Amino acid sequence: MTEESLVVDTSFAQQSLWLQNEIDPGQSAYNVTAAVRLRGSLDVRVLERALNTVVERHEALRTVFDLDEGEPVQVIGPMPALTVPVVDTTPGEFEEVARAELAAPFDLREGPLVRLRLLRLGEQDHVAVLVMHHIVTDGASSAILFQELTAAYQAHLAGQWPMLPELPIQYADFSVWQRDHLAGERLQSLTEHWSEALAGALPPELPTDRPRPAGPSGRGGAHHFTLPAPLVTRIEALARRRNATPFMVLLAAFNVLLARYSGQDDITVTAPMSGRTRPELEGLIGYFVNPLLLRTDLTGDPDFLELLDRVRTACLSAFRNQELPFEQAVDLVRRQSPSGRQPRAQVMMVLQAKAPVRWEAAGLDFEMVHIDTGTTKADLILDIRPGDSGHHVVLQYSTDLFETGTAERIGAHFVSVLEGIAERPDRAVSELALLSVDERDALLSEWNSPASDPVAGQVHRAVAEWTARTPGAPAVTAGDGSLDYRGLDRRSTELALQLRRSGVRNGTPVALSMQPSCALAVAALATLKAGGCCFPVDPALPEDLVRRLVAESGAVLVLTESGMRSTDEAGDADGDAAEAEDTTGPHDIAVLSWTASREGCFVTAGLTHGAVLTGARDTARFLSLVPGDHWLCPAPQPEQMLRQMFPVLLHGAKLVLSGAAEEAVSGASVLSLAGLQPEDFPGVAGTITRVVVGDTPESVRRAHELIVGGPARLVQLLSLPETAGPLLGRELPPATVTAAGRRMPGHELYVLDDRLEPVPLGVTGELYVGGLSLGPGFRGRPGLTAVQLVPDPHGSRPGARLLGTGDRARRLPDGTVELLGRTDGPQLVDGLRWDLRETERILAVLPGVEACTVLFRPTASGTSLPTAYVVPARGAHVDAPALLDRLAKSLPAMWLPSGVVGVDEIPRTASGDIDVAALPLPGEASVDGDGGYTAPRTPLEEEVARIWQELLEVECVGVSDNFFELGGHSLMAVQLAVRLREDFGIDIVLRELYDDFTVAEVAWKVLQRLVEAEAGAEA
C-alpha cells in the first residue's frame, strides 16, 4: 500500500472470490476471457493508449487486494501503463495460444488484474485476447470494456480525446454502500429468508464417470450444441402463457433433467444474477454478479406446467431477496448440512443477455470469438447464449468427473426434454423422454444380444452323464474324504432312496444345513434324484434364523452332519414311494435360495433345473472350465458351495473344499474367493490360473494383491440369490475394484426407472433381470412374486417376466453394468443377500444398548460399509470392540458392522424416518465413542482449540468439534489460517481443512507441516 492508495473494504462478491483464491490459490478457473477478432489495419500503439484510457477511467481495473487486520480489502491506486504484446500465430493455433494466456494466474496482491494480448494471424488479421480476474469484472463488464475500448480506439486514432459518459460512481462507492445497506434488520431479514429456503438443501448428486477427487482441479471441457430457433420460439410462447420468463422455463427443464439423472426430487441450481439493481451501476466495470441458489421441489411427479409454476414462485422469491451475498448463503447450507461438511457439488445455469457478435468501427471489422478455456468453476455449467438463429449452448463440465461422451448425452437429453415440453407441457415430468429412439433401442436390445439357448434336462441326470463317461475321475474332496464320480453317484442314490421313503416327492424342499463337505455334495445330489429341491442354509447362522428359514422354505426334512430329522411340514412316509419314477423336468425347482426381502423378512426363491443347467454352462464357458480343472472352494457356507458345485460337476471337473488334503489344495487350477472375508483369503498357488472374486471392493482389492507376479487372471462373477448362475462377468483390469461386468448369456439385464423405462447410460436405476435364469418366484409368497416379477414390457417372448431386484445399477458406455448397492435394508455380498435389520435386531438386545441402527455409510476410500450407531443405556459407555465381539458370537462375519459409533440419539426426520444425513460418518464421532465431549489430548490440540476459542468466542472446544458447527464461516477460516501461520510458521491450504474441519484434524495437519518443514531444513 502507498500514500496514494485508497483502501476500502471489498464488496461481498469480491470477498467470496478472494476466499476462493485463498482456498485454492494459483488456479485459473476464475480468470475471465473475452476474445475479439479484428480484421483491417490495426495500430497497436493506439490500442494500448485506448486500453489505458479505459483502465484509468474504471477504478476496479486499478485495484489489487490485501489483508488489513485479517480482513480482505481493496487497494486502489495508480498503475503503470499497460502494454499490449503481439504474438505471431496461425488460425489453427491461436486458440491454444489463447488458452495458455488464460491459464496464467493473477496475483491478487500485486496486480495488475487485467491484461490484453494480440495474436497476429496476418498483416490485417488479429485476435485480441482480454483476460481479467473475475474479482474485478463480470460478463456485463467485459461487454462494457470492449464498447469503451472500441470508442477510445476510434477517438485516439482520429487524434481526439474519447467522449465517454461521466461515471456517477466508482466500484469502491458501491462496496461501501453495499456494506452499509446489508446490515442490521435488512441482513437479518435476508438471512432468515434464505435459512428457511435452503434448510436441508443438497446439491444434485449426479452420477460421474470418475470418483470425485479430494479437491477440484478446475480443469474443464466444453460441449457446444444449439437450441433451434423454432424450439426457442415455442419455449418463449409457453413462458408468456404462464406469466413466466424464458429463463424460468429453461431452469424448470434443466431441473427435470437433473432430477432424472440424480434420482432426487429436491434440486438446487446456482444461477448468477447481474447484481446491477441500481441505474448508476449500468455502465460500471466491476464484479457485481451475485449467484443465487434456486431450489425446486419436484415431489409428487407434477406435470410440467405445475413444475413451471413452482419454479416461477421460487425464482420470484429468490429475486426479491437476491442481495444476500452468495458466500453467506453457502455458509448457511454448510451449517445446516451434516457435520458442517462442504457441499460436494455445484451445478449452474446461465442465460446470457443477447449481445452483438459483430460490429464495425475505425476501419476495423470486429467479431466476438468463443474460446474454450479448458477450465470450469463447477461440476456442470449450462451456459445459454441467445442468438438470431436459435440459442447457442455451451455445457462446461469438470473433466475430473465427466467424459466428453457424458457431456454430449446430457446436452442431447436437455434438448429432448425441451422438445417434449414444447409438444405437450401438460405431461408429467416423469413422462418427458430423455432418450432418442436409437438410444432406447440400444439399451433394450443391443446390450441384451445375442441371447443363448436354454439348457434342457435335469441337473442330476446331467451329472450322471459325466459319471458314465469318467466314473473314476475325482469329483469332490474335502475334510471328510474324497469321492470320484462313481462313488458320488452310488452314495447319492442310496440316500435318495432314504429320502423317498421319508416323504420326499417331486418338488419337495429338503433343507441342507451342513458345512461344505463330501456329505453335502451327496445330500444335494440325492435330494435332486429323489425329485426334491435343495435348500442350503448355513448352520453357522443364528439358530432362530435357521428355524425361520427352514419354515419359510417348507422343507419336510433337514439334513445335517448328525443325520436327518423331520420338520412340522413332513407328511407321511411311504416305503413304496422309494421306487417311484422320477418325473422332474427342466421347469421344476432344483434349488431354493433364501434372500432378504424389501419388507424386512426372509423369503425363498425357486431356481429351476433348466436355469441351474444354463447358469452352470455359462460359468464354465466364461472360465474355460475343462474336465482336468480342480476348483478350490474354501467358502464356509453351503450356499456358496452349491453355486460352485454345479458348474464343476456338470463339466467333469473336481471340487476341492475346505479341509481337503494339502496336495489337493496345492494342485487347484481355479480358486473362488466368494464367501470369504479378505483377511481369510488363502494364498494363490502357482498352479492356479483363474481367481474368481465377488462384489465387495475390499475383497477385490485384496485379490489384486494376491495375484501379483503370478500366472493367475482375476475374474469377477456377480450373482443374485434370485437367479441361477452369475449375471455379470469380466476379467478385472489392475486396480479396478468396482462391482461390474458384462451380461452373461443366460440373462437379460435392464436398468430401468420407476416406469420400467430405460435410464440413460451412466445414470442410476434399478436392475431388472429377465431371460432363462428366472424361476417361478418366491415360494408361498404370491403377493411378493407379483410385485417383484412383473410382465416384461420390452420382451419378445410371450409371458416373459422381469425380476425387480431392488439393486441400484448403471450401464456404462461400453455396455458394462455396474452394481451400486441398495438404499434399503437388504444388501448383496458375493451373491447372498442379507439384511442389516437382522444385525440391528441382535445388536438392540445386547447389554448396555438403549437404541441402535445399522446403516451403510461411505468411507474415506469411497466405498460404503455397514456401520452401527448405538445410543448407550443410562450410565453405560459404548465399548465398540466388546459389542463387536458379542455380535460375532451370534452372526457370520459378513453380517458384522465394520464399526460402532456412539451417539446421543438416533435422529429422526419429521416423518419419523431415521435422518441418515444427521448421523456422523465413521471417524467423525467423538473419539471416546459416546457422543460426548473429548478434551484436547496433546499440546498441539490445546493450542488449536485455544485459537478456535478466541476466533469463535466460545468457552469450550473439544477435539471432535466442527469449526462450522461452532459458528465459524469461510472468512473466519481464512483468519484461522493466518493465526496458524503466525503461531506456527506454517501454511495450510484452506481446501484441505473443509472436508473434516475438527480440532483433531487441524492439529494433525499442523503437525504434518511442522515435520515437513523440519525435514526440509535438515535437507
N, C-alpha and C positions, 0 to 999 in steps of 0.2 A: 504494500500500500504506500502511496506517496501523498504529499500535501495537496496535490492537485486532484486526488481521487475523491470520489463521492462514495461513501459506504452506506448502504441501506439493506434492510432485510430482504431476503428472497421472497418471491411470491410462493404460494403454497405449491403451485405446479412445478416451479423451479426446485423447490426443496425436495419434492418427490423424485425428480430426475437426479438431483445431486445425491440423494440416498441410493438410488440405483447404481450410480457410478461408484459410490463407496462400497456397496455390497459386491459389485463385480467390476473392479477397476480395470481400465485398459481395453474394455470391449468396445466394439464399434456399432453395436445394434442401434444406438441412439444417435448415430450420425445420419443426418438428413441430406439427401442429394436431390438436385434438380439439374437436368441437362437440357440444353437447347442447341439445336444445330443452326449455324449461321452460314448462309450462302451469300457470297458477294464480297466486295472489297472491305476488309476489316482493318481498322487502325488499332493495334494492340495498346499503344500508349494512351490513346483517348479512352479505351475501355478501362484501363487502370484508373485513370482520373475519374471516370464515371463511377466506378466501384467505390473509390474512396469518398466521393461525394455522398453516396448513399450511406456508407458506414459512419461518416461524420454526422449525418442527419439523424440517425437512429442510435440512441444510447445503448440499446440492447446488443448491438453489434460491436460495441467497445467495452463490453462487460466481461470480467473474469470473476472467479468465486474463491472465497477463502473462509476460514473459520474465525469467529470472534466470540470468545468465551463459550466455546462448544457449540455455537450456532452458525449455520452457513449464512454468508452474506454476499451481496453483490458489491463488486468493486468496479466503479465506472470511472474511466479516466481517459486521457489522451492515448493514442495508439500510433505506432509507426505506420507509415503509409504501406498499404498492401501492394504487392506486385502480382502480376498475372504471368506465371511461367507458361511457355509454349512447348509442347511436346509433339514431335512428328510421329504419326502413326498411320494406320491404314483403315479403311472401312471395315475390314474383317477383324481388326484387333482392338478398335477403340473401346469397346465395351469392357474387355479385360483390363485395359489401362485405367478406365474409369472406376472399375471395381477396386483396383489396387489403391487408387486415390481415396476412395470412400473408406477403405479398411484402415487407413492410418488414423490412430486415435488422437483425440484432442486432450490437452492438459488443461483442466478447468481452472487451475490456479494461475497458469501462465498466459494462456491465450496465444494468439487470437483464436476465436471460436468460429471463424468464417474463413474460407479460402476459395479462390476461383482459379481454375487451370484451363488452358486452351489446348485442345487436342487438334492438331492440324492434319486434316485428311488431304488437303490440296491447297493450292495458292489462294483459292476463294471458297474454301470449304472447311469449316471449323466446327468443333463441338465444344461448347462452354460447359464445364462441369463445376457446378457450385456445390460445395459441401459445408454444412454448418452443423454444430451440435444442437440437438433438439432443445437444449435448455435455453437457447436464445431465439428459437424460431418455431414455427408450425407450418402446416400446409398453406394456410392463407398468407402467412408472412412470406413464404417463398414466392408466391404469385405477386405480392406487393413489391418485393425486391426486384423481380425481373421487369415489372412495369416501370419502376423508377429507374432501374439501370438502363432500360431502353430509352427513356425520356432524357436521362442525363447524358447518355452517349450521343444522342441526336443533337442536344444543345451544345455540348462541348465540341463536337465535330464542326458545328457551324460557328464556333468562336463565341458562343453565348453562355451565360450562366443559366443553369436549369431553373425554370419557373415551376417549382413543385409546391403544392399547397402547404401552408404552415401547419405543423403538428400542434394540436392544442395541449397535449401532454406527452410525457415520455413513459417508458415502461416502468421506471422506478416510481413514478407517481401512482401508477396502477397498483404496484406492490404495496405501497404504504396504505392506499385506500382499502385494498383487499384485507390487509391485516386488521385495520380499524373496523371494517364492516363486519368481518366474520369473527365476532366476539360476543360475549355476553348472551343475551336472550336469543339472538339470531343463531349463533353457533349451537346453543343448547337445543333449539327447535330443530335445526338440521340434523344434529346428532341423534335426537330421539326418533325422527322420521326414519333415518337410514338404519338405526339399530333394529327397529321393528321390521323394516322392509327386507333386511338381509339376515334376519335371525334364522339360523340353520342352513343358510345358502351354501351350496357346494359347487365348484366348477364342474363342467361336464367331464366325466371320466371316459374319454374317448379311447377306443382300442388302438394300440400303437404297434408299429412294426418292430420296434426295438424297445428294450427296457428303458425307463426314464433314468437319465444319469443323475448323479448326486446334485449337480448344478447345471443349469443351461449354458451351452457354449455360445448361443447367439447365432449359430450357423443356420442358414435357411435356404430354401428353394422357392421357386415361384412357378405356378401353373396358370396359364392365361386361357381364358375362354370368353365367349360372348353370349350375352342375353339378347336374342334377336329383337329388332325394333317392334315387330307385331306383338311379341310376347310382352315387351315393356309397355306398349300401349294398353294392353288388356289389364296388366297389373295396375297401371295408373288409374284406369277406369274403375277397377274394383275399389281402390283406395278412395276415390271420390264418392262412390256409392255408400261406403261405410263411414264417411266422415273421418277418414284416416289419411295418413300420408303414405307415399310410396315407400319411405323408409320403414314404416310400421309393417307393411305387407311383406317386404323383403326380410325383416327381422323375424316375423312370425314364421315364414317359410324356412329360414335358417334354423329356427328353434325346432321345427318339425324334424329337420334332418339331424340335428344334434341329438334329439331325443331318441330317434330310431337308432343312431349309431351307439349311443351310450346306454340305452335302456333306462334312462332316468326320465321322470316326468316333472322335474323341477330344474329348469335350465337358467343359468345366469351367464349373460354375454356382456363383455365390455364394449362400450360404444363411445368413441371420442366425441365430445361436444365442443363447438368452437370456442366457447367461453367469452365471446365478444358480446356481452349483454348490454353494453352502453355505446352510444353512437360515436363518442370520441375515440373509441378503440379501433374503429373500422380500418383506418389507414396506417396503423401502427405495427411495426415489426416487433415480435416478441413471442414468448411461449404462453399462450392463453388457453390452450386446449385443456379441458378437464374431462377425463374419461368417466363415464357413468357405468355402474353395474346394473344392468337391466335384467330383472328377474321375471321369468314367465312360468305360470302354472299350467301344465298340460294334463293334469289329473282328469280322469273321467272320460278320456278319449273324446274330446269335443270335436264338432265339425270345425272346418277352418274358419268359418265366419265367426263362430263363438270365440275361437282362439284369437282371431284378429281383434275382437272387442277386448279381450283380456290384455293383449299386448298394448293396445291403444291406451287402456286405463293405466297400465304400469308405466308406459312412456310418459304420459301427461303428468303423472305424479312425480316421476323422476325429474322431468324438465322443470317443474315448479320448485324442486329442491336441489337443483343441479350445482349449487355453489359449494357444497361440502367438498373440500379437497379430496382428490382420489386416494391419496395415501392414508388419510384418516378413515375413509370408507373401507380400505383394505385392512387397516388395523382393527376395525370393528369386526370384520369377517374373521380375522385371525383370532381375536379374543373369544369369539363365540364358537370357534371350531375346537375339536378335541385337543386338549393339552396345548392350545395356542399354536398348533402347527401351521406352517406357511401353506396357503392354498397351493395345490400341486399343479394346477393347470390354468391356462388362461386362453380364452377364445374371444376374438374381437371381430366386430363388423363395422365397416366404414362405408358410408355413402358420400362420396365426394361431391362438392358443388361442381356444376358444369363450368368448364373453363375453356378459353380458346386454346387451340393446339397450334395454330399458325397465325402469323401477323407479319407486317412489313413496316420498316422504319429505317431512316438514314441509309437508304440504298441497300439494305440487307433483308433477306427473307429469313424469318425466324420460324423454327418448328420444334415443338417440345419432343424430347426423346425419352422413352422409358428405358431405364437400365435396371436389370435385376441385380440387386445389391449383394445377394448371397448371404443376407442376414435376416433375422426376424426378431421381433420383440415379444412374440407369444408363440404358443403351440400352433395356432391357426389364426390367420387374419384374412377375412373375406373383404377385399378392397374393391368396391364397385364404383366405376368411373363413367358417368353418363356421357354419351356421345350422340352424334346426329344419326348414326345407323345402328343404334342399339347401345347397350351398356357393355363396356369392356370391363372384365372382372379379372383381378389378379388374386389368386389364392396363395398367400405366403404360408409356408409351413416350416416347422422345425425339422431339419434333417437329422437331429439327434433322435427323433421319434418316428418320422414317416418316410416311406419310399415315394419316389415320383409317381409310381402307378397308383398308390393310395390317394394322392392328391388329385390325380386325374379322375378317379372314380368319384371322389367327393364332389368335384366340380360338375361332373355329369349328373350325379344324383340331385344336386341342387337345382339344376335346370329341369330335371324330370319332375321334381316336386312343384316347381313354379308352373310347369305346363299343366299338371293335374289340378292345381288351384285355379288356373285361368279357365280350364274346361268346366270344372264343377266345384266351386268354392264351398258348397254345402255338404261336401263329402267329409266323413270322419277322418281325422288326421292319420289314423292307423291304416286307412284305405288308400292314401296317396302313394302311388307307386314310386319306388326309387329305381327299380331295375328296368333296363331295356329288355325287349323280347329275347334278344340273343343272350344277355347275361342270365336271365331267368332259365332259359333252356340249358345253358351250360351247367348251372348249379344243380338242376334237377336231373339232367340226363347224361351230359358228357362225363361228369365225375363219377357216375354210377355205371359206367360201361368199361369193359364188357362184363356181363353177368356170367356166372358159372352155372353149369348144370348141377342139379341136386344129386346126391348120392342116395340111391335106394337101398333098402335092406335093413338088417338088424345088426346091432353092434356086436353081440356075442357070436353071431354066425360069421361076421367078417373076421373076428379073432380066430374062430375055428378054421377058416381057410388058411391062415398062416400056420396054425398048428399042423394041418395036414401037409403043408409044404416043407416046414422046418421044425419037426417035432422036437428035435434035440437041441435047438438053439436056445440060449439063455433068454428068459423072459423078464424075471424080476429077481432082484437081490436086495436084501435088507438085513436088519439086525436079527430077524427071526429066521434067517436061512436064505436059500435060493431056490428058484423054480425055473425049469425050462418050460417051453410051450406045452409039451405033453403033460408034465406034472401039474401045471396050472389048469389045464383042461380037465384032468382027472379029478383033482380036488374040488374044483368049482362045480363039476357035475354032481359029485357026491353031496355037496352042501345044497345044491339046487333041489335035489330030491327031498332033503330035510325041510327046506323052506316050503315046498309044495305041500308036504304033509302037515306043516304048521299053519296053513291057511293062506299062503301067498298065491294069488291068482293073477291073471293078466291085468296089469295096471296097478297092482297093489304096491304101495310105498313100503320100503324097508329102510329103516334108519341104520346107518353105519357110523357108530360113534367109536371110532378106533383111530389110533395113531397110524401114520403111513407105515405099511409093512406088507410082507407077502400075504399075510392073513387078510388084510384089507383088499388086496387085489383079487384074492379068491372070493371074498364076500361080494364084491361088486359084480364080478362076472357071474357068480352063482345067482344073484338076485335077477340079473337080466335073463339068464337061462330059465329061471322059474317063471318068467313072464312079468316079474315085478319091476319097479323102478327104484333106483338107488337114491338115497337121501343121505349124503355125507354130512356129518356135523361134528365139529371139533370137541372132543371130550374135555379139552382144557378151558372151554367157555364156562362161565358161571353155571352151577348146577341148575339153578332156577331157569336160566335162559335155555339150557339144553332141553329141559322138560317142556318149555313153551314152544320151542322149535319143533320138537318131535310131535307135540299135539297139533301144531299148525299143519304139519305135513300129512297127518292122517295115517302115519305108519302103524302097521299091525305088529311089527316085530322090531326090536332093537338088537343089533349085533354089536357086541363089544369084545375086548380081548378075553374077557372071562366067560363068554358064552352068549347065549341067545335068551332074550326074555320077551314076553308078550306085553302089549300095551292095552289100554282100555278100548282101542279100536279093533282089536283082534276078533275075528269071527271064529266059528267052529272049525277045528281041524278036520281034514278029510283025507284019510290014508289013500283012498283010490285016486285022489287028485294028483298024486305024485307021477302017475303015468300019463296024465292028460297031455294032449298035443299043444305045443307052443304055437299060439296064433298071433303073436305080436307082429306088428308091421311098422313101416318107416314113420307112420304118423302117430304111433303110440309113444307114450312118455318113457324115456330111458333113464333120465336123471331129473331129480328135483333139486333146485338150487335155492337156498334161503337168501333173503335180501331184506334190508330195511326199507320200509315204505315212507312216503312223504307224510303219512298220517301218524307216524311215530310207532308203528307196530312192525313186527317181522312177518313176512309172508314167504310163500314158496312158489317159484316159477318153474313150469314144466319145460323140459328140453327133450325133443323127440329123438328117436333113433336116427331118422334121416338128418336132422340138424347136427347131432353129435358126429355122425359119419362125415358130413360135409365139412364141419369145422376141423376135424382131425385131418382130412385130406388137405385143406388149405394150409394148415400149420406145417404139415410135413413138406409140402411143396415150397413154402416160404423159407424153411430152414434146410432144404435139400436133404431131408432125412432119408437114410437108406438102412437096409437090414443090419449092416455091421455097426451102426451107431450105438453108443452107450449113453443114455440120457440120465444125468445126475440131477435128482430132485431132492435136495436136503430140507425142503419145507416141512414144518411140523404139522401142518393142517391137512386133514383128509380131503377137504375141498380142493386144495391145490394139487394133491396127488392125483385125484381122478381127472382133473383137467389135463394134466400132463400124461397120464397113463394111456388115454385112448389114442392120441397120435402115435405113441411109441408102439403099443401092441398091435395097432391096425396097420403097421408098416414093417413088422418083423424085427424091430429094434429091441434094445434091452433097457429096462427101467432100473436105475440104481438109486436106492432110497437111503435115508439117514440111518447110520448104524451098520451099513454094509462093510464088508472086509476092505482093508486098505487097498489091496490090489485091484478091486472092482472100482473104487473111487478114483484111484490114480489113472485108470485106463479110460475114464469118461471122455467122450468127444463133444458132448453138449452139456452145458451147465445152465440150469434155470435158477435164478435168484428170487423168483416170485415167492412171496410169503415170508421172507426173511427180513429181519432188521439189518440195516447196514453194518452194525457192529458184529453181526453174526455171520457175515459173508465168509465162505471158505476161500482158501487160496485157489488160484487158477492153474491147474496142472498143464504141463507142456503139451499134453495130448488134446486138450480142449481147443476146438476151432470155432465154436459158437457159444456165446454167453447171452442168455436171454434175461432181460430185465423188465420190470413193470413200470408203474407210472409215477412213483414218488421221486422228486428231484434229488433228495438225499441219497436214495438208492442208486439212481443213475450216476450221480457224481462219484460215489464210491466205486461203482462198477467201472467207470472210466479209469480210475486209478489202478484197479486190479489187472486190467489187460495191457497196461503199458509195457512195451518191449516184448510181448508175446504174439503168437500167431492168431489168437482168437479175434473174431469180429464181434462187436457188440450189437445185439439186435433187441429192439423194443417191440414187445407184443402187448397190446392193450385189450382187455376183455371187460365184459359186464356179466354180472350173475344171471341176468335175464336172457342171455343169448349163449349159444354154443359156439365155441371157438373164438379166437381173437377177432375183434372188429378192425383193428388197425395194426399195421406193422411197418417197420423201417429199420434200416441199418443206421445206427446213430453216428453222426459226424462227431469228431472230437469236441469236447467241452459243451456239447448240447445236452441240456437236462430237462427240457420241457416234455410233457406227455403228449405225443403226437405221432402221426403216421399216416400211411396211405390205406385206403379201404382194402380189406381182404375180400376176395372174390365172392364169398358166400353171403355177403351183406350188401344192403343198400343203405347209404348214410345220407342224412339230410340235416342241415342246420336251419331251423325254422323259427318264425316268430309266433306270437300268440294266435295268429290267424292261420297258422300252418303254411305260411308263405316263406320262401327262402329269403334269408337276410344277405346283404352284400358280402363279398369277400372281405375277410378281416374283421367283420362285425360279429359280436357275440350273440348267439341264440341258443335254443335248446336242441340237443342232439336227439334226432329221431332215427330209429333203426327199422329197416324193412328187409324183405328178402327171405332167403332159405333158413336163416338161423332162428327165426321166431317160433316159439311154441304156442300152445293154445291159450296161455295166460297164467293167471295166478290161481292155484288150487283153492277151491272153496271161497273165492272172492270175486263173484261175478261183477259187483259194483266197481271194484278197483280195476278189474280187467277191462271193463267198458270205458273207464276213464283213461287208462294208460295205453290200451291197444285200440287205436282209432282207425276208421276206414282211411285208406291211403288215397288222398285226393290227387296224387300225382302218378299213381301206378297204372300199369297197363294190364296187370293180371286181375281177373275177376275175383272179388272177395279179398284182395290184398289189404293188409293192415300195417300200421306203423306203431312202433312202441315209443312212447314218450318217456325218455329215460330220466328226465329231471336234471341231467348233467348239462352244464353250460359248455359250449364249444364254439369254435370258429373255424372256418375254412380259409386256408391261406392261398395266395395266388397260384402256387404250384400244385394245388389240389390236396395238399396235406390237411388233415383235420387235427386241430389241437384241442385237447380236453382242458377245461379251466375250472373244474370242480363245481360245487354247488353252493347255494346260499342258505339252504335249509339244513335240517339235521343229518340226513344220510350222507355218508362220504365214501368214496371209492378208493380202495387201496389194493393194488395188484389183483383186480378183478373181483374182489369181495367187497360188499357194501355193508358198512357198519354204521351205527348211529351214535352220534355224540350224546344224545339224550340218554342212552343206556349207561354211558360213562358217568353222566351227570346224576343219574338215579342212584348209582352206588356211592358216588362221592358225597351226596347230600346226607347220607345216614352215617357217615363216619364221625367219630367223636370230635368235638371242637368246631364243627361246621354249622354255622347258623343258616347260611344260604349260599347258593353257588350257581354258576352256569359254565358251560364248556362250549367254546366257540373257536372257529378257525380265524386266526389273526395273522396279518402279514408280518414278516420278519425283515431284518436288515438285509438279508440276502435276496429279497424279492419273492421268496416262497411264502406259503401260508402253512401254519402248523396249529394243531389243536392246543388251546390254552385254557386252563381252568381259572376262573375268577371266584375267589372264596371270601365270604364275609365271616370272620371268626365269631364264635359264640362269645357271650359276655365273659370277660375275664380270660379268654383264650388268646392264643397267639398262632398265626398261620405259620406252621412249620412245613415248608414245601417238601423237603426230602422225606419227612415222615409220612405225609399224605400220599406221596407217590409210591412209597414202599407199601403202604396199606392197599392202595389201588392195585398194585402189581400182584397181590395175592388173590385178587378176585377177577382180574381181567387179563386177556392176552396183551402182549407188548404193543401190538399195533393199535390197541384201543386206549392206550395211556396218553394223557395230555403231555405235551412237550415241556410244560412248565406250569407253575401255580403262581398266581398273582393275588396278593391280598388287597382287598378294597373295603371301604367303609360301608358301601351298599351296592346293590345291583341296580343301576339306573334304569328308569322306565320312561317311555315316551307318554304323551298324553293319552294315547290309545291303549296303554298298558303293555306294549311290547318292550323287549329289552332294548335300551338305547345303546346300540353297539358303538356308535361314534363317540359316546361319552366315556367309554372304558379305556383305560390306558393301554397302549401297546406293550407287549413284553419288553422289559427293560426300562419302561418309563415310570413304573410304580416305585414307591419308596423302597429303599434298599433293605429295610428290615421286614418288608413283606406284609405289613399290617395296615398299610394305607395311611399311616400317621407321619408325624414329623421326625426327620432324621437330622441331627445336628451335624455341622461340618466336622470332618474327621482328620483333616490334615491342615497344616499352616496355609497352604495354597487355597484350599476351600474356605478357610476362615477369612482370608484376605479378599477373595472374590465375593463372599457373602457380605463382607463389610462394605465393599463398593456398591453392591446392589442396595443395601440398606440406605446408603446416602443418596443414591440416584432416585430410588423409588419411594423414599421416605416411608419405609416400613420398619418395624422393630425386629421382626423375627424372620429369618430366611433359612430354609433347610436345603440340603444338598439336592433334593429332587424337585424343588420348586421351579416352576417355569417362569421365565422372565416376563412373557406377555400376560400370563395369568395373574401376575402380581401387579399389573397395571402398566407395564412397560410398553413402549411403542418404538417405531423404527428410528426416530430421531434420538431417543434415549439409548437405543442400541449403538448408534454412532458415538454418543458420548461415553458409553461404556468402553468402546474400542479405544477412544482417546485416553481414558483413565488407565486402561491396561498398558497402553504404550508408555504413559508417563510413569507408572508404578513399577513396571517390569521390564521396560525397554524392548518390548516385542510387538510385532504387528500381527493381528489376526484378521483375516478377511471375513467380513460380516456374514457372507453367504454360508460359511462353514458352521455358523452358530445356529442358523434358523431352524434346522431340522430337529435339533434336540437342545433347546436353549435352557439348560439347567445349570445350577452351580457346579455340580459334579462334572458335567461335560466341559464347561468353560475352563474349570481348573485343570482338567486333563489336557485340554488344548494348549493352555498356558505352559504347562509342564513340558509338553512336546516341543514347543517353540524354544523354551529355555535350553533344553537338551540339544536341539539342533544348533542353536547359537553357540553353545559351548563347544560342540564338536567342530563347528566351522572355525572358531577362534583357534582351537588346537591345531587344525589343519593348516 
